[in-house]
Every structure is written in structure tokens, then in C-alpha cells.
Amino acid sequence: MTDIFPRPDEVDLLRSPLFEKEVAKHVETRIKGNSLSGLKVHPIQHVLFPKKDPFDFRRAALMQPIDTITSLALVLSIADVLERFRPPIAKKYVFSYRLKPKDGVLFNPRYNFTSFEQHVSERAKQARTKVLVKCDIASFYDRLNLHRLESTLLGLPLEKPRVKLINELLLFWANRDSYSIPVGGNGSRILAEAALLSVDDFLISHGISFCRFVDDYRFFAPDTKSAHAWLTLFVERLFLEGLSINPAKTSLEDVSSRRVTPLPKVPSPTAEDRPRRETDATRLIVGYTGTVPTKFRELSEKESIELREEDLQETIQTFKTKVVLHPDDIRRLLRMLVAKAAYAELSILPDVLDRFPQFTPMVVDLLVKKTDDIPEATRERLREYFIAKLTNVERVPEYILIAIVRLLGAKGYECKASLLELFRNLKRNAGSFIGRCIIDALRGLASRNDALEIRQYFNRADVWERRAIIRLVDAHLSEEEKRPWLKNVKVHMADDIFAIESFEPKKK
């Protein structure tokens, strides 16, 4: 599971203590066998996930829910040892995913990308820092060598059979290519941090002043000579791990003229940083930094006041004349429209999305959240724009299709006819998750006849789609009509506890 998509219903099933207990029992049994076959994991599929730049993408992993939980449990069994061998948290070398389980949240909320950026800003202002080096590792997750990761883990006081099992699982998901870990899960985040243990130790042993968040490194050099020397050492050490820096994202910045201020303590998490227990305690993944956002975050009062004073018409005119749009400018325009409640001006969105389609998921999230505020005529124009996108789906990336499908199944933008047509004509190579999303979107719109039609697709559907079909049939057919079919489903999908739980919840 990844956070590209709307929250899957399978996660909400874990709110049941009885079902949670059953899942835990299944996972324990799978791991206890200490073999890849005993884990019973499925192959993973992938969906492209947009980064900040127009043509930069992550290949996010799509895992079955039980596999996500199993792999995470497997990694958590060694996570305490891994954390002990990471650079001490108080030294502020590493800000990413510091293990501190509490109230269903895995990582220390005080150490995140925001605190990393704050620390970099403050260190750059120190008198001893004259040159700031910024760089990251090229295609880190995709190029991570699994055999070197295994060697790193075997060098720690861990049970060898457990390390071997983790390696076998990663090799299975990598199709035996020896490279890459799945993008999109906390298990992978912990392992990625472990893969950089020797690099961190190397930099510290050479007295190099640095900090990092995952593969984003910052070096605080006293002069240009040291900056080049440190960067060379870093590149050479990465080479031993089969990794390299991204030249396009490597820079040396003169910070000698910045104001000198004392280095503050890392602030306590704000309400925005602090995970909401009710929602996030059962989340199996969290978001990535450095990506085009897929969710629209509500404005703070301070931000609203500032944006209301901006000249909206001038901003819109600038957008219309620009040939290339910048992500930050698009984000600012959207937030300005909301701050000024200028929802009729959302009619500019087709022009924006035609030039920067990666913002489609965020725009859709905004439209869904602000449905009641948007004039009906504007909603209708936007609805027609997105419906037209479905006439040539072969040219539309899957993550954009998923966003459009979500919109056409939402209140105020519903279009059952378009969703059914897309479902009927969907090719098997259309994508890993789009079929599931169409069925989910239709669940609130379907009639009995629609449910009967979609049910016929069940035997050809993948596992994600089958669970959605079960929920749709359960919602729209009478007890007498669905009972015999669900009885057969229970026989054929007995191993999928999430499927069974969706229509027959555990009672004891």
C-alpha cells in the first residue's frame, strides 16, 4: 500500500480488535516458519509517483495489506538493534525515521524533514560554516544493493536466519535482480537507514560535519577546499556501496555572509507535525518529502491573511503568459484562490493541469474538499474537463487516472456513466490499481444491475479488485441474492482474511 491512493478500506478493518488479533496471529505464523514460502507473500506491482520536477518520478510499490504488515513485522523484529547502531540521536547527524514507538506511531516526531531543514538553516549561519554542500544519492531505493545490505545486517548482533529471511524477501520482490527495495513502506524506510550505517560511520570517523534526511545530505564546510575534499570522500565511499550522488542536485553554496545565530534546540512537534492518533495509528505508510503533494492542506490563519493581500488577477495573468510553470508557483496559486474564496477562478485549472499534470491528485483533493464552496457552473466545467481526459486513457498515467476516477465518484462531480464505460473498456495492462479504484468509486453510485454486471468480472479480477467487488455486491444486493455467492467467495478466498472480514466481520 502507498499514499498515492485514497486510504484503502482494508486499513479501516484493522480498527476491529478481534480482526487485529487475527491478523497478528496470521503474521506470527508466517514469520515463525522462517522461510520465504512460509511468508506467503505476493509479488509487488508498481505505480509511478511524481516528484517535484516535471519529469521525475518514484516507482511506488503496491503491496497486499497482509504482505505490508508481514514485512513490517519482520523488519521491526531487528529494528531496535539497528537503531542502537545508528549515529546517536543527540548528535543530530541523522534526522530520518528515528525509531521511538509510542501510541501506534513508529518514529520520533521531533526528528523529521522540517527539523532537518531547520537544523541545516541554523548550521549554515554558524561562524565556522562558510560553504554549504547539498547533494543526494541518485535513485537511492532503486539502486540499493541487496547483497551489501545483507552484509551490513550480518555484521550486527542479529539472528542470521532472520537476516537471511529478510534478504530472501527483498530478492523475491526485486525479481532476483539484487537491487532495489520497495518504495512506500516503513519497513523499507528502516532498511534504507540501515544501508547507510557504514556511510554515516565513515563520515563521522573522518571528522566531516554533516547531517542528512534519508539520502539528502548536507555538509557544513569551513572553506571550499574542505567542501571539495569532503564531497570526494563521500562519493568514493558511496561507490563502495554501489551508489553515486545525483550531479544535477549537487551544489556548493557560499553561506559566509549569513547572520550568525546560536544553534537552537530542535523544537517540539507542532499540532501539524504530531500524528493524529485515531487516524495514523493504523496507517501502514507515510508520505515522502520532495514530491508534488497529493493532498491539499488547509491554510493557517496567518497564511490566509498574507495571501489575501496578494494581487490575484496579476498572479493569474502571470500564469497565463508563463511557458513553464514551477511547482511552488502552482501551489501558491491554489492556496491564494482558497484564501480569497475565489472559487469561480478555479476555471483556470485545466490550463494549469495541461502544462503540469502532476498536480492532478492535489487539485482533485482540493475540489473534493471544497465542493460546497465551488459554484455549480465551475464544477460542471471542471467535471467535463476530467471526463474528456478519459477518452484517451492510454495516454494518461495511472496516478492521474486514479485521481480523475476519485473525482467522478465524489459528491458534486458524479458521473456513473463515464466510470462504467471506463470499467468495461479497461485493458488488463492499464495499470496495477486503476481497476480497484473504479470499483471503489462506483460503490456509492451503483444500482443492483450495475452490481450484477460488475460481479461477473470477479473471476478475472486481481486480488485488490476482488475485495472491492465483494464490498460493492455486499452493499447493493439483497441478503437472499448475495448470500450464495458470498458463500462461494468464502471458499475460494479463504486465505485472504481481509476479503472475508469485509463481509463477515469477526464476532468472537
Residue, then its C-alpha position, 0 to 999 in steps of 0.5 A: m500500500t502507498d499514499i498515492f491512493p485514497r486510504p484503502d478500506e482494508v486499513d479501516l478493518l484493522r480498527s476491529p480488535l478481534f480482526e487485529k488479533e487475527v491478523a497478528k496471529h496470521v503474521e506470527t505464523r508466517i514469520k515463525g516458519n522462517s522461510l520465504s514460502g512460509l511468508k506467503v507473500h505476493p509479488i509487488q506491482h508498481v505505480l509511478f509517483p511524481k516528484k517535484d520536477p516535471f519529469d521525475f518520478r518514484r516507482a511506488a510499490l503496491m503491496q497486499p495489506i497482509d504482505t505490508i504488515t508481514s514485512l513490517a513485522l519482520v523488519l521491526s523484529i531487528a529494528d531496535v538493534l539497528e537503531r542502537f547502531r545508528p549515529p546517536i540521536a543527540k548528535k543530530y547527524v541523522f534526522s530520518y525515521r528515528l525509531k521511538p514507538k509510542d501510541g501506534v506511531l513508529f518514529n520520533p516526531r521531533y526528528n523529521f524533514t522540517s527539523f532537518e531543514q531547520h537544523v541545516s538553516e541554523r548550521a549554515k549561519q554558524a561562524r565556522t560554516k562558510v560553504l554549504v554542500k547539498c547533494d543526494i544519492a541518485s535513485f537511492y531505493d532503486r539502486l540499493n544493493l541487496h547483497r551489501l545490505e545483507s552484509t551490513l545486517l550480518g555484521l550486527p548482533l542479529e539472528k542470521p536466519r532472520v537476516k537471511l529471511i529478510n534478504e530472501l524477501l527483498l530478492f523475491w520482490a526485486n525479481r532476483d535482480s539484487y537491487s532495489i527495495p520497495v518504495g512506500g513502506n516503513g519497513s523499507r524506510i528502516l532498511a534504507e537507514a540501515a544501508l547507510l550505517s557504514v556511510d554515516d560511520f565513515l563520515i563521522s570517523h573522518g571528522i566531516s560535519f554533516c547531517r542528512f534526511v534519508d539520502d539528502y545530505r548536507f555538509f557544513a564546510p569551513d572553506t571550499k577546499s574542505a567542501h571539495a575534499w569532503l564531497t570526494l570522500f563521500v562519493e568514493r565511499l558511496f561507490l563502495e556501496g554501489l551508489s553515486i550522488n545525483p550531479a544535477k542536485t549537487s551544489l556548493e553554496d557560499v553561506s559566509s555572509r549569513r547572520v550568525t545565530p546560536l544553534p537552537k534546540v530542535p523544537s517540539p512537534t507542532a499540532e501539524d507535525r504530531p500524528r493524529r492518533e485515531t487516524d495514523a495509528t493504523r496507517l501502514i505508510v507515510g508520505y515522502t518529502g520532495t514530491v508534488p503533494t497529493k493532498f491539499r492542506e488547509l491554510s493557517e490563519k496567518e497564511s490566509i491573511e498574507l495571501r489575501e493581500e496578494d494581487l490575484q488577477e496579476t498572479i493569474q495573468t502571470f500564469k497565463t503568459k508563463v511557458v513553464l510553470h514551477p511547482d511552488d508557483i502552482r501551489r501558491l496559486l491554489r492556496m491564494l484562490v482558497a484564501k480569497a474564496a475565489y472559487a469561480e477562478l478555479s476555471i483556470l485549472p485545466d490550463v494549469l493541469d495541461r502544462f503540469p499534470q502532476f498536480t492532478p491528485m492535489v487539485v482533485d483533493l482540493l475540489v473534493k474538499k471544497t465542493d460546497d464552496i465551488p459554484e455549480a457552473t465551475r464544477e460542471r466545467l471542471r467535471e467535463y474537463f476530467i471526463a474528456k481526459l478519459t477518452n484517451v486513457e492510454r495516454v494518461p498515467e495511472y496516478i492521474l487516472i486514479a485521481i480523475v476516477r476519485l473525482l467522478g465518484a465524489k459528491g458534486y462531480e458524479c458521473k456513473a456513466s463515464l466510470l462504467e464505460l471506463f470499467r468495461n473498456l479497461k485493458r488488463n495492462a492499464g495499470s496495477f490499481i486503476g481497476r480497484c479504484i473504479i470499483d471503489a468509486l462506483r460503490g456509492l453510485a451503483s444500482r443492483n444491475d450495475a452490481l450484477e454486471i460488475r460481479q461477473y468480472f470477479n473471476r478475472a479480477d486481481v486480488w485488490e479488485r476482488r475485495a472491492i467487488i465483494r464490498l460493492v455486491d455486499a452493499h447493493l444486493s439483497e441478503e437472499e441474492k448475495r448470500p450464495w455467492l458470498k458463500n462461494v467467495k468464502v471458499h475460494m478466498a479463504d486465505d485472504i482474511f481481509a476479503i472475508e472480514s469485509f463481509e463477515p466481520k469477526k464476532k468472537 
